[in-house]
Amino acid sequence: MTSSTDRIERSVLINAAPSRVWKALTNAEEFGSWFGVALKGKTFSAGQPVQGHITVPGYEHVMFDVVIERVEPETLFSYRWHPYAVDPAVDYSKEPTTLVEFTLKPTGSGTLLTVVESGFDKIPVARRAEAFRMNDGGWQGQMANIEKYVSSQ
């Protein structure tokens, strides 16, 4: 069993078909548009790293650096990353990563999109609480971003 400090879970109902939500999630350029990361010309493939600069004001110095874990069409998309790795003076590469999993479920009125980020209990204690707090708020915003992005297309 995971503790309440180990995982963040957020869901949003999007008034669009799973195929449309899937494209917004797994087409790297579309992902970058709503997530706030420059991914022009990039692709997401299982087992492959992807990097791009964050475009959110105040975080432009941060590199979005993930390794794509699983791509199961219109069902599951996941990657690993170092949560809230925003200090350019810190080498996060020796730390464990968290797992970010997006799942899609068709509903009568669209798609239920859920994101779960887990593995925070393995993050060094000195920065664990802040990484959890910042990503908890971040996922709240990102789920609103993808819902707005898909709805405006």
Disulfide bonds with the S-S distance in Angstrom:
none
